[in-house]
Amino acid sequence: MTRKIKCQNTECTAMILPATAEKTDGVCMPCQRKAKQIAKEKYIRENRKDIDPYQGISDLVELLKINFEISQKNYDPLINYLPCKYSSEELYGMMSQQQVTQLIDEVVQNNAYYGDQIIGEIALFTEADMTNALIFYMELEAYSPSYMFRAASSQITQNLISNVSTNPDKILQALSSIRTDQVLAQFSQWREHPPKWTAELFIPPEEYARCNGWELDDNAQARELTLGTCYPLIAKTSVQQTSIVTTCTKSDDTCHWCNSPMSNLFEFDLRESQLSFIPFSQEKLIITTCELCASYGDHLFMKIDKDGKPSWHENNQRPDYLPDIDDYAPLPANTLTLSHKAGSVYRSADPFSPTIMTSQVGGLPGWVQDFSYTPCPDCQKSMIFIAQLAVEDIIDYGEGIYYALLCPDCSVSTVTYQQT
């Protein structure tokens, strides 16, 4: 029997065969692999080069195209591409109508490999005329993303209606983004006389309106479930920086389910004109919730009294399951502030959109899963989306989004949570 010898790494206690030692200079295989990895990392550190692909380029369209080209390159550990000083969201916001049209025409004429993503981002971040792009994509029978149809012409809308039976799910989502009288009338007709193809759907055709933040009321009119204004929530530049919107501050209340302290997920100072688009008559609006239980239950309602103080709603129903909270830590308070510059109402509608930060007040919610406009427990009407807080915006590697909704008529708020 061959006697094993000790690995020559003084910090290792492994015993290896002499034949192995001859091949590995006296060390065991794990130590050899570790040494090679350390050598490789050292080589990368010493030889890695910073490359600025944006140097000397000021044309906004070219900067954006470089972004896409770099995203498609194979990873090279020896190359570190320096980031563009502008995010994609900022680049679109700086572009002229002519530059946006140039991008659309390039996608349509050349069928650029990054075209789908560019068209989606143009629809998210600008108010550009998308007609040429819509004609192009409809010829391909491509109807996603739905929000690119937001300003579709009457003719394009009619084409969608005429072809709805070929792809009901996608085309109904596209129609929901248009919300003209033409669409309202058609949704109302489908509600009264459901076509045969509705058997393929999980929800009635008219309920697709909620995909784009509205619903068909009893009078066949559009009832808005979102606000027509959007302001991003951005990172504070200093702890002392004040904001008319505060996030995740500790509430004086205790959760009735898990007994942990509740959180004022949002507190809005409605005396400020910037927040005049929020439909609430008091000077402050406080959205209180239990961060833990809101992420495990469907609804956690709070009733807001005439003095603006939220309290536990009597109709709250305890979730079937709540986790052990011994190691639970609340989200950090007051790390975000309201941007002074309004953003597109669609900026976060797609959970994969390249926004700087996903948290926002107003706009269209970026539902991670399906839309969830909770019925008010008092009047049963769908509650209105007010704001969302993305955990990744305040915690490194955080996941999930908290959504705040409000029934202005009944002064009832709720918070729901979704994650992948």
C-alpha positions as CSV (number, residue, x, y, z in Angstrom):
1,M,0.0,0.0,0.0
2,T,1.4,3.4,-1.0
3,R,2.1,5.7,1.9
4,K,0.5,9.2,1.5
5,I,2.4,12.4,2.2
6,K,1.3,15.7,3.6
7,C,0.4,18.6,1.4
8,Q,3.3,21.1,1.4
9,N,0.9,24.0,2.1
10,T,1.6,24.6,5.8
11,E,-2.0,25.7,6.3
12,C,-3.4,22.5,4.8
13,T,-3.7,19.1,6.6
14,A,-4.6,17.0,3.5
15,M,-2.6,13.8,2.7
16,I,-1.9,13.1,-1.0
17,L,-0.3,10.3,-3.0
18,P,3.3,10.7,-4.1
19,A,2.2,10.5,-7.7
20,T,-0.1,13.4,-7.2
21,A,2.6,15.4,-5.5
22,E,4.9,15.0,-8.5
23,K,2.3,16.5,-10.7
24,T,1.3,19.4,-8.4
25,D,4.7,20.4,-6.9
26,G,3.8,18.8,-3.6
27,V,0.4,20.3,-2.9
28,C,-3.1,18.7,-3.0
29,M,-5.4,19.4,-5.9
30,P,-7.7,21.9,-4.0
31,C,-4.6,23.9,-3.0
32,Q,-3.3,23.8,-6.5
33,R,-6.7,25.1,-7.9
34,K,-6.7,27.8,-5.2
35,A,-3.2,28.9,-6.2
36,K,-4.1,29.0,-9.8
37,Q,-7.2,31.1,-9.0
38,I,-5.1,33.5,-6.9
39,A,-2.6,33.8,-9.7
40,K,-5.4,34.4,-12.3
41,E,-7.0,37.2,-10.1
42,K,-3.6,38.8,-9.7
43,Y,-3.0,38.8,-13.4
44,I,-6.4,40.3,-14.1
45,R,-5.8,43.1,-11.5
46,E,-2.4,43.9,-13.0
47,N,-3.5,43.8,-16.6
48,R,-7.1,45.0,-16.6
49,K,-7.6,48.2,-18.6
50,D,-10.3,50.9,-18.2
51,I,-11.8,51.8,-21.6
52,D,-14.1,54.8,-22.1
53,P,-16.2,54.0,-25.2
54,Y,-18.0,57.3,-24.8
55,Q,-14.9,59.5,-24.9
56,G,-15.3,62.4,-27.3
57,I,-18.9,61.5,-28.2
58,S,-21.6,64.0,-27.5
59,D,-24.4,62.9,-29.8
60,L,-27.2,61.5,-27.6
61,V,-28.3,58.9,-30.1
62,E,-24.7,57.6,-30.5
63,L,-24.3,57.4,-26.7
64,L,-27.4,55.3,-26.5
65,K,-26.4,53.0,-29.3
66,I,-23.0,52.4,-27.6
67,N,-24.9,51.4,-24.4
68,F,-26.7,48.7,-26.4
69,E,-23.5,47.5,-28.2
70,I,-21.6,47.1,-24.9
71,S,-24.5,45.2,-23.3
72,Q,-24.2,42.7,-26.2
73,K,-20.4,42.1,-25.9
74,N,-19.0,38.9,-24.4
75,Y,-17.6,39.5,-21.0
76,D,-13.8,40.1,-20.9
77,P,-12.3,40.2,-17.4
78,L,-9.3,42.2,-18.8
79,I,-11.6,45.1,-20.0
80,N,-13.5,47.4,-17.7
81,Y,-15.9,49.6,-19.7
82,L,-16.4,52.9,-17.9
83,P,-20.1,53.8,-17.6
84,C,-21.8,56.6,-19.6
85,K,-22.2,59.7,-17.4
86,Y,-25.9,59.6,-18.3
87,S,-28.3,56.8,-17.7
88,S,-30.6,55.6,-20.5
89,E,-33.5,57.3,-18.8
90,E,-31.6,60.6,-18.8
91,L,-30.5,60.2,-22.4
92,Y,-34.1,59.9,-23.6
93,G,-35.1,62.9,-21.5
94,M,-32.4,65.0,-23.2
95,M,-33.3,64.0,-26.7
96,S,-35.1,66.2,-29.2
97,Q,-38.2,64.9,-31.1
98,Q,-36.0,64.7,-34.2
99,Q,-33.4,62.5,-32.5
100,V,-36.2,60.2,-31.2
101,T,-37.7,60.0,-34.6
102,Q,-34.2,59.1,-36.0
103,L,-34.0,56.2,-33.6
104,I,-37.5,54.9,-34.6
105,D,-36.7,55.2,-38.3
106,E,-33.4,53.3,-37.9
107,V,-35.2,50.4,-36.1
108,V,-37.9,50.3,-38.8
109,Q,-35.6,50.6,-41.8
110,N,-32.7,48.5,-40.6
111,N,-34.5,46.1,-38.2
112,A,-31.6,46.7,-35.8
113,Y,-30.9,43.8,-33.4
114,Y,-31.5,46.1,-30.5
115,G,-34.7,47.5,-32.0
116,D,-37.3,45.9,-29.7
117,Q,-35.5,47.3,-26.6
118,I,-35.1,50.8,-28.1
119,I,-38.8,51.0,-29.1
120,G,-39.9,49.9,-25.7
121,E,-37.7,52.4,-24.0
122,I,-38.9,55.2,-26.3
123,A,-42.4,54.4,-25.3
124,L,-41.5,54.4,-21.6
125,F,-39.5,57.5,-21.4
126,T,-40.8,59.8,-24.2
127,E,-44.0,61.0,-25.7
128,A,-42.8,60.5,-29.3
129,D,-45.1,59.6,-32.2
130,M,-44.8,55.8,-32.4
131,T,-47.0,55.4,-35.6
132,N,-44.2,54.1,-37.9
133,A,-43.0,51.7,-35.3
134,L,-46.5,50.4,-34.6
135,I,-47.2,49.8,-38.3
136,F,-43.9,47.9,-38.5
137,Y,-44.5,45.7,-35.5
138,M,-48.1,45.0,-36.4
139,E,-47.0,43.6,-39.7
140,L,-44.9,41.2,-37.6
141,E,-47.9,40.5,-35.4
142,A,-45.9,41.7,-32.5
143,Y,-48.0,43.5,-29.8
144,S,-45.5,43.8,-26.9
145,P,-44.7,45.9,-25.0
146,S,-48.4,47.0,-24.8
147,Y,-47.5,50.6,-23.7
148,M,-46.0,51.4,-27.1
149,F,-49.6,51.6,-28.4
150,R,-50.4,54.4,-25.9
151,A,-51.1,57.0,-28.6
152,A,-52.2,54.7,-31.5
153,S,-54.3,56.2,-34.3
154,S,-57.9,55.3,-34.9
155,Q,-56.9,53.1,-37.8
156,I,-54.3,51.2,-35.8
157,T,-56.8,50.8,-33.0
158,Q,-59.4,49.4,-35.4
159,N,-56.8,47.0,-36.8
160,L,-56.1,45.7,-33.3
161,I,-59.8,45.3,-32.7
162,S,-60.3,43.4,-36.0
163,N,-57.5,41.0,-35.2
164,V,-58.1,40.5,-31.5
165,S,-59.2,36.9,-31.9
166,T,-55.8,35.9,-33.3
167,N,-54.0,36.8,-30.1
168,P,-56.6,38.0,-27.5
169,D,-54.2,38.3,-24.5
170,K,-51.5,40.5,-26.2
171,I,-53.9,42.6,-28.2
172,L,-56.2,43.3,-25.3
173,Q,-53.2,44.6,-23.3
174,A,-52.3,46.8,-26.3
175,L,-55.8,48.2,-26.5
176,S,-55.8,48.9,-22.8
177,S,-53.0,51.4,-23.3
178,I,-55.0,53.4,-25.7
179,R,-58.2,54.2,-23.7
180,T,-59.9,56.3,-26.4
181,D,-63.7,56.5,-26.8
182,Q,-63.2,53.9,-29.5
183,V,-61.7,51.4,-27.1
184,L,-64.1,52.3,-24.3
185,A,-67.1,51.5,-26.6
186,Q,-65.5,48.2,-27.7
187,F,-64.7,47.1,-24.2
188,S,-68.3,47.9,-23.2
189,Q,-69.6,45.9,-26.1
190,W,-67.4,42.9,-25.2
191,R,-68.6,43.2,-21.6
192,E,-72.3,43.1,-22.7
193,H,-71.8,40.4,-25.4
194,P,-68.6,38.3,-24.7
195,P,-67.2,36.9,-28.0
196,K,-66.3,33.2,-28.3
197,W,-62.6,33.9,-27.9
198,T,-63.0,35.1,-24.4
199,A,-63.1,31.4,-23.4
200,E,-59.3,31.5,-23.9
201,L,-58.8,34.2,-21.2
202,F,-58.5,34.1,-17.4
203,I,-60.3,37.4,-17.0
204,P,-63.0,39.2,-19.0
205,P,-61.8,41.4,-21.8
206,E,-62.8,44.7,-20.1
207,E,-60.6,43.9,-17.0
208,Y,-57.5,44.1,-19.2
209,A,-57.9,47.9,-18.8
210,R,-56.2,47.5,-15.4
211,C,-53.0,46.5,-17.2
212,N,-52.6,50.2,-18.0
213,G,-54.1,51.8,-14.9
214,W,-57.8,52.3,-15.5
215,E,-61.0,50.4,-15.4
216,L,-64.4,50.5,-17.2
217,D,-67.1,51.8,-14.8
218,D,-70.8,51.1,-14.9
219,N,-71.4,53.9,-17.3
220,A,-68.8,52.6,-19.8
221,Q,-66.4,55.4,-18.9
222,A,-62.8,55.2,-17.9
223,R,-62.1,55.3,-14.2
224,E,-58.5,56.2,-13.5
225,L,-56.6,54.0,-11.1
226,T,-53.3,55.9,-11.4
227,L,-52.3,59.5,-11.2
228,G,-51.4,61.5,-14.4
229,T,-48.2,62.7,-12.9
230,C,-45.0,60.9,-11.8
231,Y,-42.0,62.0,-9.7
232,P,-39.1,59.5,-9.2
233,L,-37.8,59.0,-5.7
234,I,-34.0,59.3,-5.7
235,A,-31.2,58.7,-3.2
236,K,-30.5,61.5,-0.8
237,T,-27.2,63.2,-1.2
238,S,-26.8,63.7,2.6
239,V,-28.5,62.6,5.8
240,Q,-29.5,66.2,6.5
241,Q,-31.4,66.7,3.2
242,T,-35.1,67.3,3.7
243,S,-37.9,66.0,1.6
244,I,-41.6,66.6,1.2
245,V,-41.9,62.8,1.0
246,T,-40.3,60.6,3.7
247,T,-40.0,56.8,3.6
248,C,-39.9,54.0,6.1
249,T,-40.1,56.0,9.3
250,K,-41.1,54.2,12.5
251,S,-44.8,54.4,13.4
252,D,-46.2,54.6,16.9
253,D,-48.5,51.7,16.2
254,T,-47.9,48.0,16.6
255,C,-49.0,45.3,14.1
256,H,-52.0,43.4,15.4
257,W,-50.7,40.3,13.8
258,C,-47.0,40.0,14.6
259,N,-46.7,42.7,17.3
260,S,-43.7,44.3,15.6
261,P,-43.5,48.1,15.2
262,M,-45.3,49.4,12.1
263,S,-43.7,51.6,9.5
264,N,-44.9,54.8,7.9
265,L,-43.9,53.5,4.4
266,F,-44.7,57.0,2.9
267,E,-45.5,60.3,4.5
268,F,-46.5,63.1,2.1
269,D,-46.6,66.8,2.9
270,L,-49.6,67.8,0.8
271,R,-49.1,71.5,1.6
272,E,-46.5,71.5,-1.1
273,S,-47.7,72.3,-4.6
274,Q,-45.5,69.6,-6.1
275,L,-47.8,67.0,-4.5
276,S,-51.1,68.7,-5.5
277,F,-51.8,65.8,-7.9
278,I,-52.4,63.4,-5.0
279,P,-56.2,63.3,-4.4
280,F,-56.4,63.8,-0.6
281,S,-57.9,66.8,1.2
282,Q,-55.8,66.8,4.3
283,E,-52.4,68.5,4.8
284,K,-50.6,65.1,5.3
285,L,-51.1,61.7,3.9
286,I,-49.4,58.9,5.9
287,I,-49.4,55.4,4.5
288,T,-48.7,53.0,7.4
289,T,-48.1,49.3,7.2
290,C,-46.3,46.3,8.7
291,E,-43.4,45.7,6.4
292,L,-43.3,42.1,7.3
293,C,-47.0,41.2,7.2
294,A,-47.7,43.3,4.1
295,S,-45.3,41.0,2.3
296,Y,-47.1,37.8,3.3
297,G,-50.8,38.9,3.2
298,D,-52.9,40.2,0.3
299,H,-54.1,43.3,2.1
300,L,-53.3,45.3,5.2
301,F,-55.7,48.2,5.4
302,M,-55.5,51.4,7.5
303,K,-58.3,53.9,8.2
304,I,-57.2,57.5,8.2
305,D,-59.1,59.8,10.6
306,K,-60.0,63.5,10.1
307,D,-56.7,64.5,11.7
308,G,-54.7,62.4,9.3
309,K,-53.8,59.6,11.8
310,P,-53.9,56.1,10.4
311,S,-55.3,53.2,12.5
312,W,-55.8,49.5,12.0
313,H,-58.8,48.7,9.9
314,E,-61.4,46.4,11.4
315,N,-61.7,44.4,8.2
316,N,-58.1,43.2,8.1
317,Q,-57.8,39.4,7.9
318,R,-54.7,37.7,9.3
319,P,-52.7,35.8,6.7
320,D,-52.7,32.0,6.9
321,Y,-48.9,32.1,7.3
322,L,-46.5,34.5,9.0
323,P,-42.8,33.8,9.4
324,D,-40.6,33.9,12.5
325,I,-39.7,37.5,13.0
326,D,-36.8,37.1,15.4
327,D,-34.2,38.1,12.8
328,Y,-36.4,40.7,11.0
329,A,-34.9,44.2,10.5
330,P,-37.0,47.1,9.3
331,L,-36.1,49.0,6.1
332,P,-33.7,51.9,6.6
333,A,-35.6,55.2,7.1
334,N,-35.3,58.4,5.1
335,T,-32.8,57.3,2.5
336,L,-34.9,58.7,-0.4
337,T,-36.1,62.1,-1.5
338,L,-38.6,63.3,-4.2
339,S,-37.0,64.4,-7.4
340,H,-37.9,68.0,-8.5
341,K,-38.1,66.8,-12.1
342,A,-41.2,64.9,-13.2
343,G,-40.6,61.6,-15.0
344,S,-42.7,59.7,-17.6
345,V,-45.8,58.1,-16.1
346,Y,-44.7,54.9,-17.8
347,R,-41.0,55.0,-16.5
348,S,-41.4,52.0,-14.3
349,A,-44.3,50.2,-16.1
350,D,-41.9,47.5,-17.2
351,P,-40.0,45.9,-14.3
352,F,-37.0,45.5,-16.6
353,S,-36.9,49.1,-17.7
354,P,-33.5,50.8,-17.2
355,T,-34.6,53.4,-14.7
356,I,-32.0,54.8,-12.4
357,M,-34.3,53.9,-9.4
358,T,-37.7,52.2,-9.5
359,S,-39.3,54.0,-6.5
360,Q,-41.7,56.7,-7.4
361,V,-44.8,58.8,-6.5
362,G,-47.6,58.6,-9.0
363,G,-47.2,57.2,-12.5
364,L,-48.0,53.7,-13.6
365,P,-46.9,51.0,-11.1
366,G,-44.3,48.5,-12.1
367,W,-46.1,45.3,-11.1
368,V,-43.6,42.5,-10.7
369,Q,-46.4,40.0,-11.1
370,D,-50.0,40.8,-12.0
371,F,-51.8,44.1,-11.5
372,S,-53.4,44.3,-8.1
373,Y,-55.7,47.2,-7.6
374,T,-57.2,46.2,-4.2
375,P,-60.9,46.8,-3.6
376,C,-61.6,49.2,-0.8
377,P,-63.0,47.3,2.2
378,D,-65.6,50.1,2.8
379,C,-67.0,50.9,-0.7
380,Q,-65.6,48.0,-2.8
381,K,-64.2,50.3,-5.5
382,S,-60.7,49.6,-6.8
383,M,-58.2,51.7,-4.8
384,I,-55.9,54.2,-6.6
385,F,-52.2,53.6,-6.9
386,I,-50.2,56.4,-5.1
387,A,-46.6,55.3,-4.8
388,Q,-44.1,52.4,-4.9
389,L,-41.0,51.6,-3.0
390,A,-38.4,49.3,-4.5
391,V,-36.4,47.5,-1.8
392,E,-33.3,47.4,-4.1
393,D,-33.3,51.2,-4.0
394,I,-32.5,51.3,-0.3
395,I,-30.8,48.0,0.4
396,D,-28.0,46.5,-1.6
397,Y,-29.2,43.3,-3.3
398,G,-32.7,44.0,-2.0
399,E,-35.7,42.5,-3.8
400,G,-39.4,43.2,-4.2
401,I,-41.6,46.3,-4.4
402,Y,-44.1,47.7,-1.9
403,Y,-47.1,49.4,-3.5
404,A,-49.2,52.0,-1.7
405,L,-52.9,52.4,-2.7
406,L,-55.6,54.8,-1.4
407,C,-59.4,55.2,-1.5
408,P,-59.7,59.0,-1.3
409,D,-63.5,58.7,-0.7
410,C,-63.3,56.4,2.3
411,S,-59.8,57.6,3.6
412,V,-58.5,54.0,3.5
413,S,-55.0,53.0,2.5
414,T,-53.4,49.7,1.9
415,V,-49.9,48.3,1.0
416,T,-49.2,45.3,-1.1
417,Y,-46.0,43.6,-2.0
418,Q,-44.7,41.7,-4.9
419,Q,-41.4,40.0,-5.8
420,T,-40.1,37.6,-8.4
